[in-house]
C-alpha cells in the first residue's frame, strides 16, 4: 500500500514538473486545452468585469487558465479577488503563482505596466497579505523585494518604513 502511494506521488510530481518546465517561448503557446491567444482574450474579458463583477471575472480568468498557464496577470488578478473576499490562503497561493509565472515566462500581457512593475506588485500584495496575518517579518521581506524589483514602487516603501 505504501509503495503504491509513493508510486502515485512520483507520477503526480513528474506530471507537475513536466508542465512547470515547459517551453516559455514568447510566441503563441498552444496547450492541450487551448491556446495563448484565446487565454489572452478571456483575460481581457475578465479585466473588463473585474471591478464591478468579480465573480464573473473569476470565471473568465479560469477559462483563460484552461487555455494557457503562461499569463501571470491572470494569477495576480485571481489573487486580488480572493484577497478582497478575505480568502487569504487562496490569495497567497495565486500571488505566488503569479510571481513564479512572471519569472518563468519573462513576459506580460499588460500594455500599461512593465514586467518589473508587475513582479513588484506581486511582492507588494504578498507583503500586505502577510501584514493581515500579523507576520511582520515576512511582510517586510516582500515589501523589500518589491522595492528592489521596482524602486518606483512607493507604496511598498511606505509600508516598509511604517512597519520596520
C-alpha positions in Angstrom: 0.0 0.0 0.0 2.8 2.4 1.0 4.7 1.6 -2.2 1.6 2.3 -4.3 1.2 5.7 -2.6 4.8 6.6 -3.3 4.5 5.5 -6.9 1.3 7.6 -7.4 3.0 10.6 -5.7 6.0 10.2 -8.0 3.8 10.2 -11.1 1.9 13.3 -9.9 5.2 15.1 -9.2 6.6 14.1 -12.6 3.5 15.5 -14.4 3.7 18.7 -12.4 7.3 19.2 -13.2 6.7 18.4 -16.9 4.2 21.3 -17.1 6.4 23.6 -14.9 9.4 23.2 -17.1 7.5 23.7 -20.4 8.6 25.9 -23.2 8.5 29.6 -22.4 8.6 30.9 -26.0 7.0 34.3 -26.3 5.1 33.3 -29.4 1.6 31.8 -29.3 1.8 28.9 -27.0 -0.6 26.0 -27.5 -1.5 23.9 -24.5 -3.5 20.6 -24.5 -6.7 22.6 -23.7 -6.4 25.6 -25.9 -4.1 28.4 -26.9 -2.4 31.5 -25.6 -4.3 33.9 -27.8 -7.7 32.6 -26.5 -6.3 32.8 -23.0 -5.5 36.5 -23.6 -9.0 37.1 -24.9 -10.5 35.6 -21.7 -8.1 37.5 -19.6 -9.1 40.8 -21.2 -12.8 39.9 -20.7 -12.1 39.3 -17.1 -10.3 42.6 -16.7 -13.4 44.4 -18.1 -15.5 42.7 -15.4 -13.1 42.7 -12.5 -14.1 45.8 -10.6 -17.9 45.5 -10.7 -18.4 41.8 -11.2 -15.6 39.9 -9.6 -17.3 36.5 -9.7 -17.9 36.8 -13.4 -14.3 38.0 -13.8 -13.1 34.9 -11.9 -15.0 32.7 -14.4 -13.2 34.4 -17.3 -9.8 34.1 -15.6 -10.3 30.4 -15.0 -11.2 30.0 -18.7 -8.0 31.8 -19.5 -6.1 29.3 -17.4 -7.7 26.4 -19.2 -6.2 27.8 -22.4 -2.7 28.8 -21.1 -0.9 28.9 -17.7 1.6 31.4 -19.1 -0.2 34.7 -18.2 1.0 36.0 -14.8 -1.6 38.7 -14.7 -4.4 36.1 -14.6 -3.0 34.6 -11.4 -2.4 38.1 -10.0 -6.0 39.2 -10.6 -7.4 36.0 -9.2 -5.3 36.5 -6.1 -6.7 40.0 -5.8 -10.2 38.8 -6.0 -9.6 36.2 -3.2 -7.8 38.8 -1.1 -10.7 41.3 -1.4 -13.0 38.5 -0.3 -10.8 37.8 2.7 -9.7 34.4 1.4 -6.0 34.9 2.4 -5.0 31.3 1.7 -6.1 31.3 -1.9 -4.9 34.8 -2.4 -1.4 33.9 -1.2 -1.3 30.8 -3.5 -2.3 32.9 -6.6 0.1 35.8 -5.8 3.0 33.3 -5.5 2.0 31.6 -8.7 1.7 34.9 -10.5 5.2 35.9 -9.4 6.6 32.5 -10.4 4.8 32.7 -13.8 6.4 36.2 -14.5 9.8 34.8 -13.5 9.3 31.6 -15.6 7.9 33.2 -18.8 9.6 36.6 -18.6 6.5 38.1 -20.4 3.4 40.0 -19.7 0.1 40.9 -21.4 -0.5 44.2 -19.8 0.5 47.1 -22.0 0.5 49.7 -19.3 2.9 48.1 -16.8 6.4 46.8 -17.1 7.3 43.3 -16.2 9.3 44.6 -13.2 6.3 46.6 -12.0 4.1 43.5 -12.2 6.6 41.5 -10.2 6.8 44.3 -7.7 3.0 44.3 -7.4 3.1 40.6 -6.6 5.6 41.2 -3.9 3.8 44.2 -2.5 0.5 42.3 -2.4 2.2 39.4 -0.6 3.5 42.0 1.9 0.0 43.3 2.5 -1.2 39.7 2.9 1.4 38.9 5.5 0.6 42.0 7.4 -3.0 40.8 7.6 -1.6 37.5 9.0 0.4 39.5 11.6 3.6 38.2 10.1 5.6 41.5 10.1 9.0 40.0 9.3 7.7 38.2 6.2 5.7 41.2 5.1 8.8 43.4 5.4 10.7 40.9 3.3 8.2 41.1 0.5 8.0 44.9 0.6 11.8 44.9 0.3 11.6 42.6 -2.7 9.0 44.9 -4.3 11.3 47.9 -3.8 14.3 46.0 -5.1 12.4 44.9 -8.2 10.9 48.3 -8.9 12.3 51.3 -7.0 9.4 53.4 -8.1 7.0 51.2 -6.0 6.5 53.9 -3.4 3.6 52.1 -1.7 6.0 49.2 -0.8 8.5 51.7 0.6 5.7 53.5 2.6 4.5 50.2 4.2 8.1 49.0 4.7 9.0 52.2 6.6 5.8 52.2 8.6 6.3 48.6 9.8 10.0 48.2 10.3 
